[in-house]
Structure formats: C-alpha cells, structure tokens
Amino acid sequence: MYRSIDLFAGIGGIRRGFDNAFKSNIETVFVSEWDKPAQNTYKLNYPDSEIAGDITKIDEKDIPGFDICLAGFPCQAFSVAGNHMGFEDDYHGICRGTLFLDVARICEYHRPKVIFCENVKGLKIHDKGRTFRIIRETFESLGEKTWTNVAPTLRGYNVFSAILNSKDFGVPQNRERIYIVCFRKDLNITSFTFPTGNDNTKTIKDIMEDSPIPSKYYLSDTYVETLKRHKARHKAKGNGFGYEIRPLDGIAGTIVCGGMGRERNLIIDHRNHSMVPTTHIKGEINKDDIRKMTPREWARLQGFPDDFRWSLADTQMYKQFGNSVTVNVIEKIAKNIKEVLDDAERK
C-alpha cells in the first residue's frame, strides 16, 4: 500500500489518474486546495476526504507520512496564456511562481519515494530555461543538508521530465503539458520511461452529449456577430486572435479557464434543439447552430468519467476543467511509476 498526498488538488484529476493506475494499492492521506469552489467539487467526488486550505500556512510536521507526493502546482505564472512572470508572479499576495517551494519544503521533511508534478509546457522554456533548471536542481539536491542519516550520494532525487500531448492518449484535445517524475535516489531508480501515446483516433464527435442539447449552449446571433467583428479586427492587425469553430471530426484546442477557452472551441451542432432561449440573451439563438461545448463535454475532453459529479454553475465548471489535468495521461504515467516502484521494492 502506497500512501499519497494531493497538493494543489483542484478537483482531483491527478489523484484520479493515480487511483486508476494503483487501484487498491494507494491511499490518499492528505489533501490541500485553497479554492472553495474546487473544494466543493472535490468533496462531492471524494466525500471521505478532509481538505486543508492554503498550503503555505500548513506546517510540514502536521502532514502525515506519505510515499508519493502529487502536486499540480499553479501554472498561470508560466503559461503562454498568462503574463509569463514566473517567480515574480503575484496573485492575491501569493507568489504562484514559487509555490513549488512548498512542495520541496514538505518533501524534504517527509522524504517520499516519488514526487509527481504537472505544469504547462512553457515551464520548460520560461526565462530561457532558468525557471525549470531551478526547479529541477531544487528536487535533485533536496535534503543535502538535512538528511544526515543518508549517505551524501543518496540524498535528493533523480528527476525525469517529458512533454506529452493529451490528443495522443484517447481524448480529442490538443493539450501539451510537462510532467515531472522524481524518485528518491536511495531507491536506485536511474531511468524512467514516459508512456508513448498510441490513441489519437478520438474526435469531438466521440465526446458530444446526446441531443437535444439545452438551448442555453447555443450562441445568440448578436453574440456571433460580435465574435466575427472581433476576429476581423484582429485579423486586420495581423493577429490570429478570435473565436474558432472546431470540426466534429477534428479535435479541440486546449481548454483553459476564461471565455477564450470556450470561444476557441465552438462547434456546429445541427441536431434538433430548442430555439427558445432559457437565459437572457441579446437577439435570437443563431440559425447556424453554433454552440459552445457543455461542461460534461469538457469533462470528457479531460478524461473524467460520466459519473464525475458537480453542483456548481457552468462558469465554475468551465474554470475547473480548464485548470485540471487530463486523467488519461496521468493514469498512463502512474502505471509506469508503479511498475518501477514495484520493481525497486522487489530488489
């Protein structure tokens, strides 16, 4: 039985991938997530979990012992869609770019066998590679001064990383992310192979909900015209910004929180649906059948099963799924981690 902690847990996407891979051989002993709406969704799906809040306020000594640290530390500081501020990024008084140091702080004290992190691929090249180098070297040298009962050559972690695309792992979403796997050096795990995605056959049509889709997801004709004018203005300036309609036999672009994630992943759905608005809109429902994807379709784009539950408004769920991870990718990596760990245990 491996014991894990779930830091910056969001709605539990990384945990779900590891649970799928390790099955009954993993137990989550600590969860931390500061966003209240995300806590709400997490609790609905893991009702037995107690969720701690701001990890920067939690003493590492108060966290129970664990073997595996799961940490999807905030990516906005390094994201192409963000301001690229990295270590200097400040949000509500919290420096998101250095929150990974809380992962290091906790892991230095507890010495888990594995540290697993996920982030945007921009982390690798941010600040000409300096940001990623600092993160890698931090994990490699973890415990150099504090693990006094461990031989100097066996202190720290062996660090492996890869950029993988969700579209290769059975979901129709073009989503590149960097994945970092660290093994404690005394386990003598000196190589690690990331999975090779071998399922790029899924299309948007495969994740669409059954019709009829509620009319609230179909754009108003006024809104469609606004989007067209906005795109035309940017095109005239030589920019590629603006809405995008995805073919049903194609794949979605990266889903992200905020309106851009929805507007760049519109689809045309000619199946029968009501033309009567159920929300306040300007104009009428467009007659070209242009709509945004539903939260459930976004859940499927991220590999969440249909029994995944939520009780919040659509706006919150678009944000939560946009901020989450692709479960399919996590599960494949976790299976490889389990094989390596089990082999090390046998040796």
C-alpha positions, 0 to 999 in steps of 0.5 A: 500500500502506497500512501499519497498526498494531493497538493494543489488538488483542484478537483482531483484529476491527478489523484484520479489518474493515480487511483486508476493506475494503483487501484487498491494499492494507494491511499490518499492521506492528505489533501490541500486546495485553497479554492472553495469552489474546487473544494466543493467539487472535490468533496462531492467526488471524494466525500471521505476526504478532509481538505486543508486550505492554503498550503503555505500556512500548513506546517510540514510536521502536521502532514502525515507520512506519505510515499508519493507526493502529487502536486499540480502546482499553479501554472498561470505564472508560466503559461503562454496564456498568462503574463509569463512572470514566473517567480515574480508572479503575484496573485492575491499576495501569493507568489504562484511562481514559487509555490513549488517551494512548498512542495520541496519544503514538505518533501524534504521533511517527509522524504517520499519515494516519488514526487509527481508534478504537472505544469504547462509546457512553457515551464520548460522554456520560461526565462530561457530555461532558468525557471525549470533548471531551478526547479529541477536542481531544487528536487535533485539536491533536496535534503543535502543538508538535512538528511544526515542519516543518508549517505551524501550520494543518496540524498535528493532525487533523480528527476525525469521530465517529458512533454506529452500531448493529451490528443495522443492518449484517447481524448480529442484535445490538443493539450501539451503539458510537462510532467515531472517524475522524481524518485528518491535516489536511495531507491536506485531508480536511474531511468524512467520511461514516459508512456508513448501515446498510441490513441489519437483516433478520438474526435469531438464527435466521440465526446458530444452529449446526446441531443437535444442539447439545452438551448442555453449552449447555443450562441445568440446571433448578436453574440456571433456577430460580435465574435466575427467583428472581433476576429476581423479586427484582429485579423486586420492587425495581423493577429490570429486572435478570435473565436474558432469553430472546431470540426466534429471530426477534428479535435479541440484546442486546449481548454483553459479557464476564461471565455477564450477557452470556450470561444476557441472551441465552438462547434456546429451542432445541427441536431434538433434543439430548442430555439427558445432561449432559457437565459437572457440573451441579446437577439435570437439563438443563431440559425447556424447552430453554433454552440459552445461545448457543455461542461460534461463535454469538457469533462470528457475532453479531460478524461473524467468519467460520466459519473464525475459529479458537480453542483456548481454553475457552468462558469465554475465548471468551465474554470475547473476543467480548464485548470485540471489535468487530463486523467488519461495521461496521468493514469498512463504515467502512474502505471509506469511509476508503479511498475518501477516502484514495484520493481525497486521494492522487489530488489 
